[in-house]
Amino acid sequence: MLDDMDEKGRHSVVRWLPHGRAFMVHNPKEFVDDIMHHYFNQTKYASFQRQLNLYGFSRLCHGRDKGAYYHECFVRGERELCRGMVRQKIKGTKVRRSLSPEEEPNFYSPHYNSTRKQPLHGSSKIVQKPIPPPVRPQAA
C-alpha cells in the first residue's frame, strides 16, 4: 500500500518516512475515505490503529517522527521481513504501554542499529541479525 501511494503521488495522505523504517498517515480522513477500503477490511481509522497494535506496531510519541508507526519487521524494500510479524491473540483488555522517549528508536542517529530476532529455517533457535539500512534513491 505504501509503495502504491508513492507511485500514485498520494504521499500527502500516507507515506514512508525518509529513513524507511516507519510510516505516517498525514490525512486520516482522506486515508479512510479513499485508500483504506482498497487495502484493509476496515472502515474506521480506530479499527486500523487497533490492527496495527495487534501486529506489534508502536506509535512514536516523541521527536521528529511523532505520530508515525513502526515495527522492526516493517522496513521499506524488505518485504520478506514481514514474515516475522505475528498478530497477537486478543486476551482481555490489556492496555499496551507507550514507549518512553529513551525507548523509542532514533532512526536519524548515525549510531542507530536495530537487530531483529529471526529463527533459523527448520529450527526453533533464534539468531540476532542486523536490519540493513534502507536503500536510498540516488540523485539524478
C-alpha positions, 0 to 999 in steps of 0.5 A: 500500500505504501509503495502504491501511494508513492507511485500514485503521488498520494504521499500527502495522505500516507507515506514512508518516512525518509529513513524507511523504517516507519510510516505516517498517515498525514490525512486520516480522513482522506486515508479512510475515505479513499485508500483504506477500503482498497487495502484493509477490511476496515472502515474506521481509522480506530479499527486500523490503529487497533490492527496495527497494535495487534501486529506489534506496531508502536506509535512514536510519541516523541521527536521528529517522527511523532505520530508515525508507526513502526515495527522492526519487521516493517522496513521499506524494500524488505518485504520478506521481513514481514514474515516475522510479524505475528498478530497477537491473540486478543486476551482481555483488555490489556492496555499496551504501554507507550514507549518512553522517549529513551525507548523509542528508536532514533532512526536519524542517529548515525549510531542507530542499529536495530537487530531483529530476532529471526529463527533459523529455517527448520529450527526453533533457535533464534539468531540476532541479525542486523536490519540493513539500512534502507536503500536510498534513491540516488540523485539524478 
